[in-house]
Amino acid sequence: MSLGLPSHLAPQAVNRWFVRGLHAVGFTTLSGTLLITIAFQGANPNLVLWPAMIALLPMMTALWFADRMPTVFYSTAYLVVGGACSFWFAVTFYSQSAELVTSDAFSVALVKVALVMVGGPRGGLAKRIGWCVAGYVTAEASVDVAILLTGKRVEFDVTTLLAFAVTVVIFLLNDRSRRLSRRSQPLLHRAARDEELAAMRHRIEVRAAALMHDTVLNHLAAIASTADGPLHPALRAQVERDLEVLIGEEWLGDDSPKADASPQGDWRQSGLFAAIQESRAIGLDVASTGDLSAVARLDRETSYALGLAVKQCLVNVLRHADTNQAEVAVYGSEEEVSVMVVDTGRGFTESETGTDRLGLRQSVRRRIESVGGAVQVWSTPGRGTSIMIRVPASRGQVSARGTA
């Protein structure tokens, strides 16, 4: 049981509230005894029970100090004051008529139960049981001495012994539960670590699959479509740059080469702007519209993923849509940023695309889902394609609203 606290603070908090529970029981028994004594005094005006009522007040005060300041001094003071008050209560009680003693011996037992609930200061199992034993012995000794002084016969008190036994059993069960909890903590930490590693492995796999399509597969397709002879210098430079990224393993980190860590008011520093510029460089006529400054509200990882996903959508337009024109529209809200890539090409049916077509599946959909976004595709053969990409906006970042 941790109560949501650090492991080194949880036992102290549990022990403190456990002791306060014992003190609450003590207050209840003393209050009940006071009410019973008042009732007997009202029903029997000839009896002299007011000294017993007065004896309960110092005991309740000492218990209040022991509850507010659970130290050795105040716990010991409660035992001393409680023992004296129990003695005075029992002397007053047993000096009355024999009928009262026979009918209301339970009131004296409640006073002794309150002493058993001393609780004591912080400590281990042995110390807590030791304080409980001290309270039980003090209660029995003070009351037995009072009974002997009044000339009555000492009888075995089952109620107080039962309360003492139940308290000790609760101490033992609480200690066993705490030991089992400490023993299970390493297993819980290991399970949490394994879950975190599995999530990290999944993110790396998604990133690797998307990057593989963005680089190797795209380069192979570009090389296959070029004429015989040396590669175009721009294509060669792009291939060399992407190979350096793969070999250097920079893609394993969260750093983006296109988006800064902090929000920027100029959308030209975003991954989306870089994707549009690269698409224009390879021959696609891209019109950018809408609230372009909204992309500045994205964090670094999301901005980078959005830029790569939009770049893949634009590459697909140039490669498969049989058109060289596309539009990128940006819409921003408090919770998310939406980007729609629209073309008027030949369109397609997503369910009929082959399993080898990984661009939309890996480089777009899974990449956006890895940052908490979603992708929707509307396409009609012969009438074009619209792809809506929605990603969550970073909390605490305010968009500088504006249009391009």
C-alpha positions in Angstrom: 0.0 0.0 0.0 1.7 3.2 -1.2 -1.1 5.8 -1.2 0.5 7.3 -4.3 3.5 8.4 -2.2 7.2 7.6 -2.8 8.3 4.3 -1.4 10.3 5.8 1.4 7.4 8.0 2.6 4.5 5.5 2.2 5.3 3.4 5.4 5.5 6.5 7.5 2.2 7.8 6.2 0.5 4.5 6.6 1.8 4.1 10.2 0.7 7.7 11.1 -2.8 7.2 9.9 -2.9 3.7 11.5 -2.1 5.3 14.9 -4.7 8.0 14.4 -7.2 5.3 13.8 -6.3 3.8 17.2 -6.7 7.2 18.8 -10.1 7.6 17.2 -11.2 4.4 18.8 -9.9 5.6 22.1 -11.8 8.9 21.8 -14.9 7.0 20.9 -14.7 4.7 23.9 -14.0 7.5 26.4 -16.9 9.6 24.9 -19.2 6.6 25.2 -18.2 6.0 28.8 -18.8 9.7 29.6 -22.3 9.5 28.1 -23.1 6.3 29.9 -21.9 7.7 33.2 -24.1 10.8 32.7 -27.1 8.6 31.9 -26.6 6.6 35.1 -26.2 9.7 37.2 -29.4 11.1 35.8 -31.3 7.8 36.3 -29.9 7.4 39.9 -29.6 10.9 41.6 -28.6 9.2 44.8 -25.3 7.9 43.4 -22.1 10.0 43.4 -20.7 9.6 39.9 -19.5 13.1 39.1 -15.9 12.3 40.2 -15.9 9.6 37.5 -17.0 12.1 34.9 -14.3 14.5 35.9 -11.7 11.7 35.8 -12.4 11.1 32.1 -11.6 14.7 31.0 -7.8 14.7 31.8 -7.5 11.4 30.1 -9.2 12.7 26.9 -6.9 15.8 27.0 -3.8 13.6 27.3 -5.0 11.5 24.4 -5.6 14.6 22.3 -1.9 15.7 22.8 -0.7 12.2 22.1 -2.6 12.2 18.8 -1.4 15.7 17.7 2.2 15.0 18.8 3.0 11.3 18.7 6.2 11.3 20.6 7.6 9.2 23.4 6.9 11.9 25.9 3.3 12.5 25.1 2.6 8.7 24.7 4.1 8.1 28.1 2.2 11.0 29.6 -1.0 9.5 28.2 -0.3 6.2 29.9 0.5 7.9 33.2 -2.5 10.2 33.1 -4.7 7.5 31.8 -3.6 5.0 34.5 -4.4 7.6 37.2 -7.7 8.5 35.7 -8.7 4.8 35.2 -7.9 4.2 38.9 -10.0 7.2 40.0 -12.8 6.2 37.7 -12.8 2.6 39.0 -12.6 3.7 42.6 -15.7 6.0 42.1 -17.5 3.3 40.2 -16.9 0.4 42.5 -17.6 2.4 45.7 -21.2 2.6 44.6 -23.9 0.0 45.2 -23.4 -3.6 44.2 -26.3 -3.4 41.7 -24.5 -0.7 39.7 -21.3 -2.6 39.6 -23.1 -5.7 38.4 -25.1 -3.9 35.7 -22.4 -1.6 34.3 -19.0 -3.2 34.5 -18.8 -2.6 30.8 -18.1 1.1 31.4 -14.9 0.4 33.2 -13.9 -2.0 30.4 -14.3 0.9 27.9 -11.9 3.1 29.9 -9.3 0.3 29.8 -9.8 -0.2 26.1 -9.0 3.5 25.6 -5.6 2.9 27.3 -4.8 -0.1 25.0 -5.2 2.3 22.0 -2.2 4.4 23.0 -0.6 3.9 19.6 2.8 5.3 20.5 5.3 7.1 18.3 6.7 5.9 15.0 8.4 2.6 15.0 8.4 -1.0 13.8 6.2 -3.8 14.7 7.9 -4.7 18.0 7.6 -1.1 19.3 3.9 -0.8 18.3 3.0 -4.0 20.1 5.2 -2.9 23.0 3.1 0.3 23.4 -0.1 -1.8 23.1 1.1 -4.1 25.9 2.1 -1.2 28.1 -1.4 0.3 27.7 -3.0 -3.1 28.5 -0.9 -3.7 31.6 -1.4 -0.1 32.9 -5.2 -0.4 32.4 -5.5 -3.7 34.1 -3.1 -2.8 37.0 -4.8 0.5 37.8 -8.3 -0.9 37.7 -7.4 -4.0 39.7 -5.8 -1.9 42.4 -8.9 0.3 42.6 -11.1 -2.8 42.9 -9.0 -4.3 45.7 -9.1 -1.0 47.6 -12.9 -0.8 47.4 -13.1 -4.4 48.8 -14.6 -5.9 45.7 -13.6 -9.1 44.0 -11.3 -8.9 40.9 -12.8 -10.7 37.9 -11.3 -11.5 34.5 -12.1 -8.8 31.9 -12.8 -10.5 28.6 -13.7 -7.2 26.8 -10.3 -5.6 27.3 -8.4 -8.7 26.5 -10.3 -9.1 23.3 -9.6 -5.5 22.3 -6.0 -6.0 23.0 -5.8 -9.2 21.0 -7.6 -7.7 18.0 -5.3 -4.7 18.0 -2.2 -7.0 18.0 -3.6 -9.1 15.2 -4.2 -5.9 13.1 -0.6 -4.9 13.8 0.6 -8.2 12.5 -1.6 -8.2 9.4 -0.5 -4.7 8.6 3.1 -5.6 8.9 2.7 -8.6 6.7 0.9 -6.6 4.1 3.7 -4.1 4.1 6.3 -6.7 3.7 4.5 -8.3 0.7 4.1 -4.8 -0.8 7.8 -4.1 -0.5 8.5 -7.5 -2.0 6.3 -6.9 -5.0 7.7 -3.4 -5.7 10.6 -4.7 -7.8 8.2 -6.8 -9.9 6.0 -3.8 -10.5 9.0 -1.6 -11.4 10.2 -4.3 -13.8 6.8 -4.6 -15.5 6.6 -0.8 -15.9 10.1 -0.8 -17.4 9.2 -3.6 -19.8 6.1 -1.8 -20.9 8.0 1.4 -21.5 10.7 -0.5 -23.5 8.0 -2.2 -25.6 6.4 1.2 -26.4 9.8 2.6 -27.2 10.6 -0.3 -29.5 7.2 0.1 -31.2 8.0 3.8 -31.9 11.4 3.0 -33.3 9.9 0.3 -35.5 7.3 2.7 -36.9 9.9 5.3 -37.5 12.3 2.9 -39.1 9.6 1.5 -41.5 8.6 5.0 -42.5 12.1 6.2 -42.9 12.9 3.1 -45.0 10.1 4.0 -47.4 11.0 7.6 -47.5 14.6 6.9 -48.4 15.5 3.5 -49.8 12.2 2.7 -51.6 11.8 6.2 -53.0 15.4 6.3 -54.2 15.0 2.9 -55.9 11.9 4.1 -57.6 13.6 7.4 -58.7 16.6 5.5 -60.0 14.4 3.1 -61.9 12.5 5.9 -63.6 15.7 7.8 -64.7 17.3 7.4 -68.1 20.4 5.3 -68.6 23.7 7.0 -67.6 24.9 8.9 -64.6 22.5 10.0 -61.9 21.3 13.5 -61.9 23.5 15.5 -59.4 20.5 16.5 -57.3 19.3 12.9 -57.0 22.8 11.8 -56.2 23.2 14.4 -53.5 19.8 13.4 -52.0 20.7 9.8 -51.9 24.1 10.5 -50.3 22.5 12.7 -47.7 19.9 10.1 -46.7 22.5 7.4 -46.5 24.5 9.5 -44.1 21.3 9.9 -41.9 20.8 6.1 -41.9 24.4 5.2 -41.2 24.7 7.9 -38.5 21.5 6.7 -36.8 20.4 10.2 -36.1 16.9 9.1 -36.8 16.8 7.1 -33.6 16.6 10.3 -31.6 13.7 12.8 -31.2 15.7 15.7 -32.7 14.3 17.0 -35.9 16.5 18.7 -38.5 13.5 20.7 -39.8 11.7 21.9 -36.6 13.1 23.7 -33.6 12.4 22.6 -30.1 10.5 25.8 -29.2 7.4 27.1 -30.9 8.1 29.6 -33.7 5.9 32.3 -35.0 7.2 31.9 -38.6 5.8 28.7 -40.2 8.8 28.7 -42.5 10.8 27.0 -39.7 8.3 24.1 -39.6 8.6 20.6 -41.1 5.5 21.4 -43.2 7.2 24.2 -45.0 10.3 22.1 -45.7 8.1 19.4 -47.2 6.3 21.8 -49.5 9.6 23.4 -50.6 11.2 20.0 -51.4 8.1 19.0 -53.3 8.3 22.1 -55.4 11.9 21.4 -56.0 11.1 18.1 -57.7 8.5 19.7 -60.0 5.2 19.7 -58.1 3.2 22.9 -58.2 2.0 23.2 -54.5 -0.4 25.9 -53.3 -0.4 26.5 -49.6 -3.5 28.1 -48.0 -5.3 28.5 -44.7 -3.9 29.3 -41.2 -0.3 28.4 -41.9 0.9 29.9 -38.7 -1.0 27.2 -36.8 1.8 24.7 -37.4 4.0 26.8 -35.0 1.9 25.4 -32.2 3.2 21.9 -32.7 6.1 20.4 -30.7 9.3 19.3 -32.4 8.4 15.6 -32.9 4.9 16.2 -34.1 6.0 19.0 -36.5 8.7 16.7 -37.9 6.3 13.8 -38.4 3.7 16.0 -40.0 6.3 17.4 -42.5 7.4 13.9 -43.5 3.8 12.7 -43.9 2.8 15.6 -46.0 5.9 15.2 -48.1 5.0 11.6 -48.8 1.5 12.7 -49.8 2.9 15.2 -52.3 5.3 12.7 -53.6 2.4 10.3 -54.2 0.6 13.0 -56.1 3.5 13.5 -58.4 4.1 9.8 -58.8 0.6 8.3 -59.0 -2.0 11.0 -59.5 -1.0 11.9 -63.1 -0.9 15.6 -62.2 1.7 18.1 -61.1 -0.6 20.3 -59.0 -1.7 20.0 -55.4 -3.0 22.1 -52.6 -2.0 22.1 -48.9 -4.6 23.7 -46.6 -4.0 24.2 -42.9 -6.6 24.7 -40.2 -5.9 25.3 -36.5 -8.0 25.0 -33.3 -7.2 25.0 -29.6 -6.8 21.2 -29.5 -5.4 20.2 -32.9 -3.9 21.3 -36.2 -5.4 19.8 -39.4 -3.7 19.7 -42.8 -5.5 18.6 -46.0 -3.6 17.6 -49.1 -5.8 17.9 -52.2 -5.2 17.0 -55.8 -7.4 16.7 -58.8 -5.6 13.7 -60.3 -6.9 10.3 -61.3 -7.7 9.1 -57.7 -7.7 5.6 -56.4 -9.5 3.1 -54.2 -7.5 2.7 -50.9 -8.8 -0.9 -50.2 -7.6 -2.0 -53.6 -4.0 -0.8 -53.3 -1.4 -3.5 -53.3 0.5 -4.6 -50.2 3.7 -3.3 -51.7 2.3 0.3 -51.6 3.7 1.3 -48.3 3.7 5.1 -48.7 0.2 5.9 -47.4 0.3 3.0 -44.9 3.8 3.5 -43.3 5.0 7.0 -44.2 1.7 8.7 -43.6 -0.8 6.8 -41.5 1.4 5.0 -39.0 3.8 7.9 -38.7 0.9 10.3 -37.8 -0.7 7.7 -35.4 2.7 7.4 -33.6 2.4 11.1 -32.5 -1.3 10.8 -31.5 -2.8 12.0 -34.7 -5.2 10.5 -37.3 -5.4 10.3 -41.1 -8.6 10.2 -43.3 -8.5 9.6 -47.0 -11.2 10.5 -49.5 -10.5 9.4 -53.1 -12.6 8.9 -56.2 -11.2 7.4 -59.3 -11.0 10.0 -62.0 -11.9 12.9 -59.6 -8.9 13.3 -57.3 -7.8 12.6 -53.7 -8.1 14.5 -50.4 -6.1 13.4 -47.4 -6.9 14.9 -44.0 -4.1 14.8 -41.4 -5.0 15.8 -37.8 -2.4 16.1 -35.1 -2.7 17.3 -31.5 -1.5 20.8 -30.7 1.0 21.3 -27.9 -0.6 22.5 -24.6 0.4 25.9 -23.4 1.4 27.2 -26.8 -0.7 30.0 -28.3 -1.0 30.3 -32.0 -0.4 33.6 -33.7 -3.4 33.5 -36.0 -2.9 34.6 -39.5 -3.2 33.6 -43.1 -0.5 33.2 -45.7 
